[in-house]
């Protein structure tokens, strides 16, 4: 069985508006200057504590923890406004449904989201039965540490030569390389295509519907661990 592992934010769903608004609110609530939009989007994919550390390296641990809690509260509040809901990228739903129906594929998720955030998305889309393994920031070190992919392969009895990671950030590509699995970068996410290639992407796709063919191509390429 082949294991196809997806990142969430920036890969399956476009949640940048909510992420930026929530981060701006958190910094402002603590009388700090909010980071630039590009800076906030550059840390999408990291676990929240790691992202806060990157954006506010001079804060002490207690202040970073407080900042993270304010961010989480603001992000949850935005979920009550349909205008700020996570929006699926074009053809994401159809392509995932197509892959889930194949008897030679298992689907997984490896994301910096919390388990609560993934459950909320999967409940909305009816995806709980489609994914064989779900790895979140709640239980693992932040990307690009390979822990999420290693656990996903363990849970599905899959070997690296049969696994592929799909993501929009350099953290996803570096995580895949560290785990020895194929890496497919998506051009519609939060990091530039050139950066994805430099980080080890084996292929870049421009449209979600190109993914099934890209999976087969990527799994046929030679790769090695970092």
C-alpha positions as a LaTeX table, in Angstrom:
\begin{tabular}{lrrr}
\hline
Residue & $x$ (\AA) & $y$ (\AA) & $z$ (\AA) \\
\hline
Unk1 & 0.00 & 0.00 & 0.00 \\
Unk2 & 1.19 & 3.49 & $-0.85$ \\
Unk3 & 0.91 & 6.16 & 1.85 \\
Unk4 & $-0.04$ & 9.66 & 0.69 \\
Unk5 & 0.43 & 12.21 & 3.49 \\
Unk6 & $-0.96$ & 15.73 & 3.29 \\
Unk7 & $-0.14$ & 18.91 & 5.10 \\
Unk8 & $-3.28$ & 20.99 & 5.88 \\
Unk9 & $-2.85$ & 24.78 & 6.02 \\
Unk10 & $-1.67$ & 26.11 & 2.69 \\
Unk11 & $-2.00$ & 22.69 & 1.05 \\
Unk12 & $-5.60$ & 21.51 & 1.50 \\
Unk13 & $-7.16$ & 24.64 & 2.99 \\
Unk14 & $-6.49$ & 28.34 & 2.64 \\
Unk15 & $-6.65$ & 29.70 & 6.15 \\
Unk16 & $-4.21$ & 32.58 & 5.78 \\
Unk17 & $-6.74$ & 35.33 & 6.50 \\
Unk18 & $-7.64$ & 33.82 & 9.87 \\
Unk19 & $-4.02$ & 33.08 & 10.72 \\
Unk20 & $-2.86$ & 36.63 & 10.00 \\
Unk21 & $-5.80$ & 38.28 & 11.78 \\
Unk22 & $-5.35$ & 36.08 & 14.84 \\
Unk23 & $-1.61$ & 36.73 & 15.03 \\
Unk24 & $-2.14$ & 40.47 & 14.64 \\
Unk25 & $-4.72$ & 40.38 & 17.44 \\
Unk26 & $-2.43$ & 38.39 & 19.76 \\
Unk27 & 0.52 & 40.76 & 19.33 \\
Unk28 & $-1.66$ & 43.85 & 19.69 \\
Unk29 & $-3.28$ & 42.46 & 22.85 \\
Unk30 & 0.18 & 42.29 & 24.43 \\
Unk31 & 1.13 & 45.77 & 23.20 \\
Unk32 & 3.58 & 44.34 & 20.70 \\
Unk33 & 4.05 & 45.35 & 17.07 \\
Unk34 & 2.37 & 42.66 & 14.92 \\
Unk35 & 4.67 & 40.86 & 12.48 \\
Unk36 & 4.41 & 41.60 & 8.78 \\
Unk37 & 1.94 & 39.43 & 6.89 \\
Unk38 & 4.77 & 37.72 & 5.01 \\
Unk39 & 6.52 & 36.90 & 8.28 \\
Unk40 & 3.37 & 35.32 & 9.73 \\
Unk41 & 2.76 & 33.25 & 6.62 \\
Unk42 & 6.39 & 32.15 & 6.55 \\
Unk43 & 5.92 & 30.19 & 9.81 \\
Unk44 & 2.74 & 28.41 & 8.73 \\
Unk45 & 3.51 & 24.70 & 9.08 \\
Unk46 & 5.46 & 25.00 & 12.31 \\
Unk47 & 3.86 & 24.06 & 15.60 \\
Unk48 & 2.41 & 27.12 & 17.35 \\
Unk49 & 5.10 & 27.35 & 20.08 \\
Unk50 & 7.85 & 27.15 & 17.46 \\
Unk51 & 6.09 & 29.72 & 15.25 \\
Unk52 & 5.78 & 32.15 & 18.16 \\
Unk53 & 9.46 & 31.67 & 18.97 \\
Unk54 & 10.39 & 32.61 & 15.41 \\
Unk55 & 8.11 & 35.66 & 15.33 \\
Unk56 & 8.96 & 36.89 & 18.84 \\
Unk57 & 12.44 & 35.55 & 19.67 \\
Unk58 & 13.12 & 38.20 & 22.30 \\
Unk59 & 10.14 & 37.34 & 24.50 \\
Unk60 & 10.62 & 35.18 & 27.56 \\
Unk61 & 9.02 & 31.75 & 27.73 \\
Unk62 & 6.03 & 32.87 & 29.82 \\
Unk63 & 5.23 & 35.74 & 27.46 \\
Unk64 & 5.50 & 33.47 & 24.41 \\
Unk65 & 3.11 & 31.02 & 26.06 \\
Unk66 & 0.65 & 33.85 & 26.77 \\
Unk67 & 0.93 & 35.06 & 23.19 \\
Unk68 & 0.18 & 31.56 & 21.91 \\
Unk69 & $-2.91$ & 31.27 & 24.11 \\
Unk70 & $-4.27$ & 34.62 & 22.91 \\
Unk71 & $-3.67$ & 33.53 & 19.31 \\
Unk72 & $-5.55$ & 30.26 & 19.83 \\
Unk73 & $-8.48$ & 32.05 & 21.44 \\
Unk74 & $-8.67$ & 34.58 & 18.60 \\
Unk75 & $-8.46$ & 31.85 & 15.98 \\
Unk76 & $-11.29$ & 29.91 & 17.61 \\
Unk77 & $-13.46$ & 33.03 & 17.66 \\
Unk78 & $-12.90$ & 33.58 & 13.95 \\
Unk79 & $-14.28$ & 30.10 & 13.29 \\
Unk80 & $-17.70$ & 31.38 & 14.34 \\
Unk81 & $-17.70$ & 33.76 & 11.38 \\
Unk82 & $-18.44$ & 31.91 & 8.10 \\
Unk83 & $-16.55$ & 34.61 & 6.20 \\
Unk84 & $-13.34$ & 33.57 & 7.94 \\
Unk85 & $-13.79$ & 29.80 & 7.61 \\
Unk86 & $-11.05$ & 27.63 & 6.16 \\
Unk87 & $-11.61$ & 27.41 & 2.42 \\
Unk88 & $-10.63$ & 24.32 & 0.44 \\
Unk89 & $-8.29$ & 24.98 & $-2.44$ \\
Unk90 & $-9.79$ & 24.28 & $-5.90$ \\
Unk91 & $-10.28$ & 20.55 & $-6.60$ \\
Unk92 & $-8.92$ & 19.52 & $-3.20$ \\
Unk93 & $-12.14$ & 17.76 & $-2.19$ \\
Unk94 & $-12.52$ & 15.95 & $-5.51$ \\
Unk95 & $-8.89$ & 14.81 & $-5.67$ \\
Unk96 & $-8.88$ & 13.55 & $-2.08$ \\
Unk97 & $-12.11$ & 11.65 & $-2.77$ \\
Unk98 & $-10.52$ & 10.10 & $-5.85$ \\
Unk99 & $-7.43$ & 8.99 & $-3.95$ \\
Unk100 & $-9.46$ & 7.68 & $-1.01$ \\
Unk101 & $-11.38$ & 5.33 & $-3.32$ \\
Unk102 & $-8.23$ & 3.65 & $-4.64$ \\
Unk103 & $-7.42$ & 0.29 & $-3.07$ \\
Unk104 & $-3.65$ & 0.80 & $-3.43$ \\
Unk105 & $-3.52$ & 4.05 & $-1.44$ \\
Unk106 & $-3.79$ & 5.02 & 2.20 \\
Unk107 & $-4.18$ & 8.67 & 3.09 \\
Unk108 & $-2.65$ & 10.49 & 6.02 \\
Unk109 & $-2.17$ & 13.96 & 7.48 \\
Unk110 & 0.93 & 15.50 & 9.05 \\
Unk111 & 0.21 & 19.03 & 10.16 \\
Unk112 & 1.17 & 21.82 & 12.50 \\
Unk113 & $-2.53$ & 22.14 & 13.32 \\
Unk114 & $-3.89$ & 20.93 & 16.62 \\
Unk115 & $-5.90$ & 17.72 & 16.69 \\
Unk116 & $-8.96$ & 19.81 & 17.49 \\
Unk117 & $-8.43$ & 21.86 & 14.33 \\
Unk118 & $-8.07$ & 18.75 & 12.18 \\
Unk119 & $-11.15$ & 17.15 & 13.74 \\
Unk120 & $-13.17$ & 20.28 & 13.05 \\
Unk121 & $-12.10$ & 20.30 & 9.38 \\
Unk122 & $-12.63$ & 16.55 & 8.93 \\
Unk123 & $-16.05$ & 16.69 & 10.56 \\
Unk124 & $-17.08$ & 19.44 & 8.17 \\
Unk125 & $-15.82$ & 17.58 & 5.10 \\
Unk126 & $-16.72$ & 14.04 & 6.19 \\
Unk127 & $-13.12$ & 12.87 & 5.95 \\
Unk128 & $-12.62$ & 10.85 & 9.12 \\
Unk129 & $-13.16$ & 7.55 & 7.29 \\
Unk130 & $-10.91$ & 8.56 & 4.39 \\
Unk131 & $-7.66$ & 9.02 & 6.33 \\
Unk132 & $-5.82$ & 6.09 & 7.88 \\
Unk133 & $-3.43$ & 8.15 & 10.02 \\
Unk134 & $-3.56$ & 11.66 & 11.47 \\
Unk135 & $-0.46$ & 13.23 & 12.99 \\
Unk136 & $-0.68$ & 16.70 & 14.57 \\
Unk137 & 1.42 & 19.18 & 16.49 \\
Unk138 & $-0.17$ & 17.98 & 19.73 \\
Unk139 & 1.90 & 14.80 & 19.79 \\
Unk140 & 5.12 & 15.55 & 17.90 \\
Unk141 & 8.08 & 17.90 & 17.63 \\
Unk142 & 7.57 & 20.70 & 15.12 \\
Unk143 & 8.34 & 20.17 & 11.46 \\
Unk144 & 10.84 & 19.66 & 9.92 \\
Unk145 & 11.52 & 16.93 & 12.48 \\
Unk146 & 10.49 & 13.64 & 10.79 \\
Unk147 & 8.52 & 12.34 & 13.79 \\
Unk148 & 5.08 & 12.80 & 12.19 \\
Unk149 & 6.01 & 10.91 & 9.04 \\
Unk150 & 7.80 & 8.16 & 10.93 \\
Unk151 & 4.72 & 7.62 & 13.10 \\
Unk152 & 2.40 & 7.71 & 10.10 \\
Unk153 & 4.44 & 5.00 & 8.38 \\
Unk154 & 4.51 & 2.93 & 11.57 \\
Unk155 & 0.74 & 3.14 & 11.99 \\
Unk156 & 0.09 & 2.12 & 8.38 \\
Unk157 & 2.91 & $-0.45$ & 8.09 \\
Unk158 & 4.40 & 1.52 & 5.19 \\
Unk159 & 8.04 & 1.85 & 4.18 \\
Unk160 & 9.67 & 5.12 & 3.01 \\
Unk161 & 9.91 & 3.95 & $-0.60$ \\
Unk162 & 6.10 & 3.76 & $-0.73$ \\
Unk163 & 5.36 & 7.04 & 1.03 \\
Unk164 & 4.97 & 10.58 & $-0.28$ \\
Unk165 & 4.50 & 13.92 & 1.48 \\
Unk166 & 2.48 & 16.74 & $-0.10$ \\
Unk167 & 3.00 & 20.22 & 1.31 \\
Unk168 & 3.38 & 23.92 & 0.62 \\
Unk169 & 6.31 & 24.83 & 2.88 \\
Unk170 & 10.01 & 24.17 & 3.11 \\
Unk171 & 9.31 & 22.51 & 6.48 \\
Unk172 & 7.23 & 19.86 & 4.71 \\
Unk173 & 9.93 & 19.21 & 2.12 \\
Unk174 & 12.68 & 19.03 & 4.76 \\
Unk175 & 10.58 & 16.70 & 6.91 \\
Unk176 & 10.04 & 14.39 & 3.94 \\
Unk177 & 13.74 & 14.37 & 3.15 \\
Unk178 & 14.62 & 13.60 & 6.78 \\
Unk179 & 12.21 & 10.65 & 6.73 \\
Unk180 & 13.47 & 9.40 & 3.37 \\
Unk181 & 10.11 & 9.77 & 1.62 \\
Unk182 & 9.16 & 11.46 & $-1.65$ \\
Unk183 & 8.23 & 15.14 & $-1.47$ \\
Unk184 & 5.72 & 16.97 & $-3.65$ \\
Unk185 & 5.46 & 20.72 & $-3.29$ \\
Unk186 & 2.33 & 22.68 & $-4.19$ \\
Unk187 & 2.66 & 26.03 & $-5.94$ \\
Unk188 & $-0.45$ & 27.62 & $-4.38$ \\
Unk189 & 0.71 & 27.69 & $-0.76$ \\
Unk190 & 2.66 & 29.95 & 1.59 \\
Unk191 & 6.27 & 29.38 & 0.47 \\
Unk192 & 7.82 & 30.20 & $-2.89$ \\
Unk193 & 8.34 & 27.44 & $-5.46$ \\
Unk194 & 12.08 & 28.13 & $-5.62$ \\
Unk195 & 12.33 & 27.66 & $-1.85$ \\
Unk196 & 10.43 & 24.36 & $-2.05$ \\
Unk197 & 12.85 & 23.08 & $-4.69$ \\
Unk198 & 15.85 & 24.17 & $-2.63$ \\
Unk199 & 14.37 & 22.35 & 0.38 \\
Unk200 & 14.21 & 19.05 & $-1.51$ \\
Unk201 & 10.91 & 18.88 & $-3.39$ \\
Unk202 & 11.06 & 16.12 & $-5.98$ \\
Unk203 & 8.15 & 17.61 & $-7.93$ \\
Unk204 & 6.05 & 20.77 & $-7.90$ \\
Unk205 & 2.41 & 20.75 & $-8.96$ \\
Unk206 & 0.41 & 23.78 & $-10.09$ \\
Unk207 & $-3.08$ & 22.26 & $-9.73$ \\
Unk208 & $-4.62$ & 19.81 & $-7.25$ \\
Unk209 & $-5.89$ & 17.62 & $-10.08$ \\
Unk210 & $-2.28$ & 16.98 & $-11.15$ \\
Unk211 & $-1.57$ & 15.20 & $-7.87$ \\
Unk212 & $-2.46$ & 11.56 & $-8.74$ \\
Unk213 & 0.02 & 11.47 & $-11.63$ \\
Unk214 & 2.64 & 13.33 & $-9.59$ \\
Unk215 & 2.39 & 10.74 & $-6.81$ \\
Unk216 & 3.27 & 7.92 & $-9.19$ \\
Unk217 & 6.15 & 9.91 & $-10.68$ \\
Unk218 & 7.56 & 10.92 & $-7.29$ \\
Unk219 & 7.46 & 7.38 & $-5.92$ \\
Unk220 & 9.54 & 6.25 & $-8.89$ \\
Unk221 & 12.34 & 8.71 & $-8.20$ \\
Unk222 & 15.48 & 8.00 & $-6.24$ \\
Unk223 & 15.75 & 9.78 & $-2.91$ \\
Unk224 & 17.84 & 9.72 & 0.22 \\
Unk225 & 17.64 & 10.95 & 3.79 \\
Unk226 & 19.11 & 14.29 & 4.77 \\
\hline
\end{tabular}
